[in-house]
Amino acid sequence: MLYKFKGRIVASSLVLLLLIFIRTAVWMKIGRVPHLIPIPGIIALIIAWLLGRKYDETFFLSMKDPLTGLNNRRYVHFIFPKFIKTAQRKKKKLVVFVYDVDEFKQINDHYGHEYGDQILLSVSKVLESDITKHDVIARWGGDEFLGLSLFSDLHEIKARIDSLQSKLKELAKSFEKKISVSVGYAVYGEDGKRLHDLIEKADQNMYRNKHSRKTV
């Protein structure tokens, strides 16, 4: 994606345009350019590229969750409009998922925050393995994660959730403790068009799902 190289592209382009302007001005004034290969200009381009790369690295890290390495909520807000355009272009359904680790507070209280962090890290890897390369999974905050996915058929959603719960059961064996996630989702257009509204609807469905599983 081009946004990953935005700093380098912008910085190098600005310096290149400036160099072209200067060389053109010199040529118009004296009828020639002093150097066929402008060494100072090449150095300026290299410096601009390096500074642009530093910007890109900082921008990239600002979009990541430090614990899990997943995208964070800032990235979700950044990428959501692009997802809408992609869904409309490909005529697919854009679905917002909210995932909440069940009984995470009790896990933290009983086993400690370090153990809780290991749970979050492991769950994040399962969530990441359960999406396609075109989808997005992000840590929204605390024990809550958020996903953006495109579906041709909404019936595929149940299969996605079932697959996730199956993988979590396998994960639970390594911790010797039940690990499950309550899931809620909302569909763009049907449940709202603003990200805030879709998350709110998905959140409501998630808590409904959590409650129904507790009463079973």
Backbone bond lengths (Angstrom), bond angles and torsions (degrees), N, CA, C in turn:
res aa  C-N    CA-C-N  psi(-1)  N-CA   C-N-CA  omega(-1)  CA-C   N-CA-C  phi
1 M - - - 1.460 - - 1.524 110.13 -
2 L 1.329 115.73 137.50 1.460 120.16 -174.45 1.521 113.35 -63.21
3 Y 1.357 117.69 -29.23 1.460 119.01 -176.81 1.526 111.80 -62.31
4 K 1.356 117.15 -22.22 1.458 120.80 178.96 1.527 111.50 -69.18
5 F 1.341 116.56 -20.97 1.452 121.59 -178.67 1.521 111.59 -115.29
6 K 1.316 117.19 15.42 1.462 121.55 -173.91 1.524 112.55 -55.95
7 G 1.342 117.35 -47.01 1.461 121.05 -178.53 1.506 111.89 -59.91
8 R 1.346 117.00 -46.05 1.453 121.10 -179.34 1.521 111.83 -66.24
9 I 1.333 116.10 -40.86 1.468 120.07 -178.86 1.516 110.84 -65.97
10 V 1.340 116.14 -47.21 1.469 120.24 -177.53 1.521 111.27 -65.56
11 A 1.339 116.93 -48.48 1.467 120.81 -177.43 1.526 111.19 -62.24
12 S 1.338 116.44 -45.97 1.468 120.06 -179.04 1.529 111.26 -66.94
13 S 1.320 116.68 -38.68 1.468 120.46 -179.60 1.526 111.26 -64.99
14 L 1.331 116.78 -42.20 1.468 120.51 -179.98 1.522 111.14 -63.77
15 V 1.335 116.21 -44.71 1.466 120.04 178.92 1.523 110.43 -65.09
16 L 1.328 117.04 -41.56 1.466 120.89 179.40 1.529 111.22 -62.33
17 L 1.320 117.17 -43.56 1.465 120.89 177.85 1.528 110.68 -63.17
18 L 1.328 116.37 -40.24 1.461 120.26 178.58 1.525 110.82 -63.72
19 L 1.332 116.78 -41.97 1.464 120.61 179.00 1.522 111.31 -64.35
20 I 1.329 116.56 -41.97 1.470 120.57 178.67 1.526 110.12 -62.52
21 F 1.345 115.57 -42.26 1.466 120.27 179.08 1.531 111.09 -61.74
22 I 1.337 116.22 -45.50 1.471 120.57 -179.00 1.523 111.13 -63.94
23 R 1.335 116.78 -46.44 1.474 120.33 -178.76 1.529 111.32 -65.37
24 T 1.335 115.81 -36.42 1.462 119.17 177.49 1.526 111.07 -66.41
25 A 1.343 116.09 -41.61 1.467 121.01 179.26 1.526 110.70 -63.84
26 V 1.360 116.41 -41.48 1.471 120.57 179.09 1.517 110.33 -65.53
27 W 1.315 116.92 -43.29 1.472 121.64 -179.79 1.525 110.54 -62.18
28 M 1.321 117.49 -41.29 1.470 120.48 -179.62 1.527 111.25 -69.00
29 K 1.336 116.93 -27.95 1.470 120.87 -176.99 1.524 112.27 -82.31
30 I 1.357 116.23 -45.12 1.473 118.54 -175.25 1.529 113.13 -114.64
31 G 1.332 116.60 -0.84 1.457 119.55 175.51 1.515 114.96 83.53
32 R 1.307 117.79 2.23 1.475 121.89 177.82 1.526 109.13 -158.70
33 V 1.339 114.86 166.62 1.468 119.41 173.76 1.515 107.89 -103.51
34 P 1.328 119.01 139.84 1.458 121.54 -173.79 1.525 114.32 -64.82
35 H 1.327 118.13 -32.94 1.469 120.79 -177.38 1.529 109.43 -133.24
36 L 1.349 115.30 131.07 1.459 119.24 177.36 1.525 110.39 -65.06
37 I 1.319 116.68 -41.87 1.472 122.11 176.53 1.526 107.43 -111.75
38 P 1.332 117.75 105.22 1.471 120.71 -176.19 1.536 111.57 -77.35
39 I 1.322 116.42 92.50 1.468 121.26 -177.85 1.537 111.64 -56.47
40 P 1.375 118.74 -46.67 1.474 118.24 178.56 1.530 112.62 -59.63
41 G 1.327 114.96 -35.35 1.461 119.05 179.09 1.519 112.13 -67.21
42 I 1.342 116.45 -39.85 1.462 120.92 178.25 1.529 110.15 -64.39
43 I 1.335 116.36 -41.12 1.465 120.75 177.98 1.527 110.35 -62.49
44 A 1.360 115.34 -42.16 1.468 120.10 178.93 1.528 110.68 -61.93
45 L 1.336 116.92 -38.81 1.471 120.72 179.07 1.530 110.86 -66.07
46 I 1.330 116.18 -40.55 1.473 119.78 179.15 1.524 110.52 -63.65
47 I 1.340 116.17 -44.04 1.469 120.44 178.83 1.526 110.30 -62.11
48 A 1.352 116.40 -43.50 1.465 120.59 179.32 1.528 110.57 -61.45
49 W 1.329 116.79 -40.77 1.474 121.41 178.56 1.535 111.01 -62.66
50 L 1.336 116.20 -44.17 1.459 120.23 -179.33 1.529 111.78 -66.28
51 L 1.333 116.47 -41.02 1.466 119.94 177.46 1.531 110.63 -66.08
52 G 1.324 115.90 -39.07 1.464 120.51 177.71 1.513 111.50 -64.40
53 R 1.350 116.15 -37.32 1.465 119.72 178.20 1.522 111.25 -66.08
54 K 1.326 116.03 -37.89 1.464 119.98 177.36 1.524 110.61 -62.41
55 Y 1.330 115.58 -41.88 1.470 119.86 176.80 1.532 109.95 -61.45
56 D 1.336 116.63 -45.23 1.470 120.41 -178.75 1.524 111.44 -61.85
57 E 1.343 116.65 -39.78 1.467 120.15 178.93 1.530 111.07 -64.68
58 T 1.329 115.85 -42.36 1.471 120.42 179.21 1.524 110.64 -65.35
59 F 1.332 115.51 -42.15 1.467 120.93 178.89 1.524 110.24 -62.96
60 F 1.341 116.30 -43.06 1.459 121.64 -179.66 1.527 110.58 -60.78
61 L 1.345 116.53 -47.44 1.465 120.78 -178.34 1.526 111.66 -66.22
62 S 1.332 117.06 -30.67 1.472 120.24 179.75 1.521 111.58 -69.25
63 M 1.335 116.45 -15.81 1.459 121.44 -179.30 1.532 112.34 -98.97
64 K 1.334 116.98 5.08 1.461 121.03 -174.83 1.529 112.13 -114.69
65 D 1.326 115.03 146.98 1.460 121.57 173.72 1.525 108.22 -83.86
66 P 1.328 118.80 124.84 1.470 120.56 -174.22 1.525 114.85 -65.62
67 L 1.329 118.19 -27.97 1.464 120.15 -178.14 1.524 111.88 -78.30
68 T 1.321 116.35 -52.29 1.466 120.54 -172.41 1.527 114.12 -95.34
69 G 1.332 116.58 -19.91 1.460 119.67 -175.67 1.517 112.80 80.49
70 L 1.343 116.44 0.01 1.463 120.28 176.57 1.522 109.84 -75.05
71 N 1.323 115.47 170.21 1.457 119.75 171.31 1.532 108.99 -64.72
72 N 1.326 115.86 159.61 1.459 119.55 177.80 1.525 110.48 -113.36
73 R 1.339 117.12 -175.86 1.465 120.43 -175.27 1.526 111.65 -66.04
74 R 1.333 117.45 -29.75 1.461 119.79 177.40 1.529 110.40 -61.52
75 Y 1.337 115.63 -40.73 1.462 119.92 178.73 1.525 111.00 -65.87
76 V 1.325 116.83 -39.77 1.464 120.60 179.81 1.530 110.51 -59.93
77 H 1.339 116.33 -45.74 1.467 120.05 177.75 1.530 110.99 -62.41
78 F 1.326 116.44 -34.66 1.459 121.50 -179.53 1.529 111.48 -70.01
79 I 1.337 116.86 -42.83 1.470 121.23 -171.40 1.527 113.46 -89.86
80 F 1.321 118.58 -18.21 1.465 121.66 -174.60 1.536 113.07 -55.66
81 P 1.339 119.87 -47.78 1.479 118.99 178.78 1.523 112.70 -59.26
82 K 1.332 117.48 -33.84 1.464 121.04 178.63 1.531 110.17 -68.97
83 F 1.320 116.87 -35.63 1.464 121.07 177.46 1.526 110.53 -64.37
84 I 1.319 116.47 -39.62 1.468 120.31 178.92 1.523 110.01 -60.53
85 K 1.321 116.72 -46.73 1.466 121.22 -179.47 1.526 111.19 -63.43
86 T 1.325 116.17 -40.39 1.468 120.11 179.14 1.525 110.77 -65.24
87 A 1.329 116.53 -43.03 1.469 120.84 179.24 1.527 110.85 -61.74
88 Q 1.318 116.60 -42.39 1.464 120.80 -179.66 1.525 110.91 -68.18
89 R 1.333 115.89 -39.85 1.469 119.71 -179.08 1.532 111.16 -67.89
90 K 1.338 116.76 -39.56 1.463 120.63 -177.15 1.525 112.60 -92.53
91 K 1.367 114.77 0.24 1.469 120.46 -179.35 1.537 111.30 55.84
92 K 1.328 115.26 50.08 1.457 121.04 178.64 1.520 109.82 -120.01
93 K 1.317 115.38 165.86 1.456 121.82 178.28 1.527 109.42 -89.80
94 L 1.323 115.62 127.77 1.465 120.62 175.37 1.527 108.12 -91.94
95 V 1.324 115.98 122.26 1.457 121.73 -176.96 1.526 109.74 -118.36
96 V 1.328 115.55 131.76 1.463 121.86 176.06 1.525 107.98 -103.05
97 F 1.330 116.24 122.40 1.463 122.09 178.84 1.529 110.17 -104.18
98 V 1.320 115.57 143.28 1.466 121.33 169.61 1.527 106.89 -121.34
99 Y 1.329 115.57 127.04 1.472 121.75 179.89 1.528 108.80 -117.19
100 D 1.323 116.27 134.53 1.461 120.88 -179.92 1.534 108.99 -131.80
101 V 1.336 116.09 124.19 1.476 119.92 -179.39 1.529 109.15 -70.77
102 D 1.312 115.94 123.40 1.469 120.85 -176.61 1.536 111.54 -68.10
103 E 1.342 114.40 137.36 1.468 122.80 174.52 1.532 112.68 54.10
104 F 1.328 115.99 35.63 1.465 118.81 -176.68 1.530 111.89 -69.80
105 K 1.325 117.44 -33.92 1.465 120.16 178.98 1.528 110.52 -61.56
106 Q 1.325 115.58 -42.54 1.464 119.39 178.82 1.533 111.28 -64.46
107 I 1.338 115.33 -36.57 1.470 119.62 178.09 1.529 109.88 -63.00
108 N 1.330 115.43 -46.42 1.469 120.31 178.95 1.525 111.66 -61.97
109 D 1.331 115.76 -45.58 1.466 120.69 -177.17 1.523 111.87 -65.52
110 H 1.335 115.59 -37.58 1.469 119.63 -173.93 1.528 112.97 -86.01
111 Y 1.338 116.53 -39.73 1.463 120.02 -173.74 1.529 113.89 -107.22
112 G 1.336 116.92 -12.85 1.460 119.68 -179.98 1.523 112.82 100.97
113 H 1.334 115.41 160.23 1.465 120.86 -175.26 1.526 113.00 -69.20
114 E 1.318 117.15 -32.23 1.464 119.49 -180.00 1.530 110.54 -64.83
115 Y 1.339 115.09 -42.13 1.467 119.76 176.82 1.529 109.70 -65.55
116 G 1.342 115.99 -40.34 1.466 120.47 178.21 1.515 111.56 -61.27
117 D 1.341 116.04 -39.41 1.475 120.12 178.15 1.525 110.66 -63.30
118 Q 1.333 116.51 -38.44 1.465 120.07 178.46 1.533 110.94 -64.29
119 I 1.330 115.74 -37.93 1.470 120.23 176.28 1.533 109.93 -61.84
120 L 1.341 116.00 -48.74 1.468 120.86 -179.41 1.527 111.31 -60.45
121 L 1.322 115.90 -43.05 1.463 120.15 -179.74 1.524 111.08 -63.44
122 S 1.322 116.20 -43.12 1.470 120.72 -179.63 1.524 111.25 -68.10
123 V 1.342 116.60 -42.33 1.466 120.51 178.06 1.529 110.18 -63.05
124 S 1.328 117.17 -39.50 1.466 120.79 -179.57 1.526 110.74 -61.60
125 K 1.341 116.72 -37.55 1.466 120.11 179.37 1.525 110.93 -68.35
126 V 1.341 116.23 -36.84 1.472 120.02 177.25 1.526 109.91 -66.15
127 L 1.330 116.50 -44.39 1.467 120.07 178.78 1.518 110.77 -60.50
128 E 1.322 115.70 -41.26 1.466 120.23 -178.83 1.525 111.25 -66.64
129 S 1.330 116.32 -34.35 1.466 120.06 -179.16 1.522 112.16 -76.06
130 D 1.337 116.14 -13.08 1.459 120.21 -174.10 1.535 112.88 -98.74
131 I 1.335 116.84 6.65 1.463 119.65 179.36 1.525 109.82 -117.91
132 T 1.319 116.32 166.73 1.462 120.39 176.76 1.526 108.91 -84.66
133 K 1.310 116.33 168.99 1.466 120.62 -177.97 1.528 111.94 -68.35
134 H 1.344 116.65 -15.87 1.463 120.40 179.83 1.531 112.32 -91.42
135 D 1.332 117.13 -9.15 1.461 121.32 -179.21 1.528 111.23 -88.88
136 V 1.314 115.32 171.44 1.469 121.39 178.78 1.514 109.18 -128.16
137 I 1.326 115.67 135.26 1.457 120.61 171.43 1.522 107.14 -124.97
138 A 1.321 117.05 135.84 1.467 120.80 -176.40 1.521 110.12 -138.78
139 R 1.319 114.82 150.97 1.466 118.73 170.76 1.523 106.29 -85.94
140 W 1.335 114.94 119.66 1.456 119.86 -175.71 1.521 111.40 -85.11
141 G 1.337 115.61 -29.07 1.460 120.60 179.51 1.515 109.99 151.71
142 G 1.336 116.02 140.48 1.467 119.01 179.45 1.513 111.68 59.16
143 D 1.328 116.03 -124.34 1.466 120.56 -179.34 1.524 111.41 -102.28
144 E 1.315 116.60 20.07 1.467 120.76 -176.68 1.526 110.60 -111.48
145 F 1.328 114.42 135.39 1.460 121.72 178.66 1.521 109.03 -121.54
146 L 1.326 115.66 158.79 1.460 120.34 -179.70 1.523 109.58 -134.41
147 G 1.330 115.48 140.52 1.461 119.96 179.67 1.515 112.31 -127.26
148 L 1.316 115.60 147.66 1.470 122.43 172.83 1.522 106.78 -120.78
149 S 1.331 116.21 123.28 1.460 120.48 -177.89 1.515 110.86 -138.26
150 L 1.320 115.16 153.72 1.469 121.96 176.28 1.522 108.52 -111.97
151 F 1.331 115.76 132.52 1.464 121.04 -179.87 1.527 110.29 -128.46
152 S 1.327 114.82 140.51 1.469 119.57 173.07 1.523 109.90 -79.93
153 D 1.331 115.75 -31.94 1.459 122.50 -177.98 1.533 108.31 -136.61
154 L 1.317 116.59 125.99 1.468 120.54 -177.55 1.524 112.39 -66.14
155 H 1.320 117.69 -16.29 1.464 120.34 177.43 1.542 110.60 -66.60
156 E 1.340 116.68 -18.05 1.456 120.76 -179.93 1.534 111.30 -71.00
157 I 1.326 116.60 -18.11 1.464 120.35 -175.87 1.528 111.17 -62.98
158 K 1.325 116.81 -45.05 1.473 120.14 -179.08 1.526 110.66 -60.05
159 A 1.332 115.90 -41.02 1.464 119.65 179.32 1.528 110.41 -63.60
160 R 1.332 116.61 -37.53 1.468 121.10 178.68 1.535 110.07 -63.76
161 I 1.338 116.13 -44.91 1.468 120.30 -178.40 1.524 110.82 -67.96
162 D 1.314 116.91 -41.49 1.478 120.77 178.72 1.529 110.47 -61.88
163 S 1.332 115.57 -40.58 1.464 120.33 178.93 1.525 110.73 -62.85
164 L 1.330 116.19 -41.44 1.461 121.42 178.70 1.533 111.15 -61.35
165 Q 1.322 116.61 -48.69 1.473 119.97 -177.81 1.527 111.27 -63.96
166 S 1.324 116.22 -34.54 1.458 120.68 178.14 1.528 110.54 -65.01
167 K 1.335 116.55 -41.95 1.468 121.17 179.04 1.531 110.93 -67.71
168 L 1.330 116.24 -34.84 1.463 119.97 179.09 1.531 111.14 -68.13
169 K 1.314 116.63 -32.80 1.470 120.19 176.67 1.527 110.48 -63.67
170 E 1.341 115.51 -38.57 1.463 120.13 176.95 1.525 110.56 -67.19
171 L 1.347 115.46 -39.96 1.459 120.21 178.41 1.524 111.09 -62.48
172 A 1.327 116.42 -39.09 1.469 121.40 -177.22 1.534 111.81 -59.34
173 K 1.326 116.63 -28.66 1.462 120.31 -179.08 1.527 111.23 -63.73
174 S 1.334 116.47 -35.01 1.464 119.67 -178.74 1.525 111.50 -74.03
175 F 1.335 116.84 -24.59 1.468 120.88 177.97 1.531 111.90 -96.87
176 E 1.329 115.60 -8.44 1.465 121.44 -176.44 1.524 110.59 54.44
177 K 1.299 115.59 40.19 1.460 121.87 179.89 1.515 108.92 -154.69
178 K 1.309 117.00 144.77 1.456 120.55 179.20 1.528 109.73 -65.53
179 I 1.335 114.92 127.80 1.463 120.76 176.26 1.520 107.47 -126.68
180 S 1.311 115.41 120.84 1.462 119.55 178.69 1.522 109.57 -140.61
181 V 1.305 114.35 162.11 1.464 121.18 -177.98 1.522 108.67 -132.07
182 S 1.320 115.72 131.69 1.462 120.14 173.46 1.518 108.17 -86.47
183 V 1.332 115.57 136.91 1.469 120.59 -174.47 1.521 110.45 -123.91
184 G 1.315 114.66 138.02 1.458 120.81 171.88 1.512 108.22 -135.00
185 Y 1.307 116.96 153.91 1.464 118.42 179.62 1.521 110.87 -145.87
186 A 1.322 114.69 160.96 1.465 122.19 176.99 1.520 107.85 -140.22
187 V 1.322 115.47 148.42 1.467 121.24 -176.58 1.527 109.83 -106.96
188 Y 1.314 115.42 127.98 1.466 120.88 179.18 1.535 109.69 -60.32
189 G 1.327 115.63 131.94 1.457 120.62 -179.75 1.511 112.56 96.46
190 E 1.332 116.29 -45.15 1.467 120.61 -179.71 1.533 111.12 -84.94
191 D 1.324 116.08 -38.33 1.472 120.60 -176.88 1.530 112.90 -108.69
192 G 1.293 116.49 3.63 1.461 120.69 -179.19 1.517 110.68 140.91
193 K 1.325 116.04 170.15 1.463 120.54 179.37 1.522 112.23 -121.88
194 R 1.323 116.91 -19.56 1.463 119.53 176.74 1.529 109.62 -88.17
195 L 1.304 116.31 144.58 1.462 120.12 -179.74 1.525 110.78 -57.68
196 H 1.315 116.91 -41.90 1.474 121.22 -179.95 1.526 111.28 -57.59
197 D 1.341 116.67 -44.77 1.471 120.87 -178.58 1.526 111.30 -67.30
198 L 1.328 116.08 -38.82 1.463 120.13 -179.44 1.527 111.41 -68.02
199 I 1.320 116.23 -39.47 1.468 119.93 177.89 1.523 110.27 -65.97
200 E 1.322 115.89 -40.92 1.469 120.47 179.19 1.525 110.66 -61.32
201 K 1.337 116.43 -43.23 1.470 120.94 179.47 1.530 110.37 -67.55
202 A 1.331 116.90 -43.56 1.467 120.94 179.06 1.521 110.53 -63.60
203 D 1.336 115.68 -37.25 1.467 121.30 178.58 1.530 110.87 -63.45
204 Q 1.331 115.95 -43.57 1.464 120.54 178.17 1.528 110.56 -60.91
205 N 1.333 116.04 -44.11 1.464 120.66 179.60 1.529 111.29 -66.40
206 M 1.340 115.67 -34.06 1.459 119.87 178.97 1.528 110.68 -65.76
207 Y 1.327 117.09 -45.50 1.467 120.16 -179.54 1.526 110.78 -68.04
208 R 1.320 116.50 -32.72 1.460 120.04 175.51 1.533 109.58 -64.33
209 N 1.315 115.50 -42.51 1.460 121.49 178.29 1.526 111.22 -64.27
210 K 1.338 116.53 -41.46 1.469 121.84 179.34 1.531 110.43 -62.92
211 H 1.341 115.94 -43.94 1.453 120.73 -179.03 1.526 111.31 -66.02
212 S 1.331 116.74 -42.84 1.476 120.19 -177.59 1.532 110.88 -66.30
213 R 1.327 117.66 -33.05 1.464 120.45 179.19 1.514 111.27 -74.12
214 K 1.327 117.52 -28.36 1.470 121.25 178.32 1.523 111.54 -72.92
215 T 1.341 115.68 -30.20 1.454 119.57 -176.10 1.530 113.34 -90.32
216 V 1.346 114.36 -4.01 1.472 117.44 179.52 1.526 109.97 -75.66
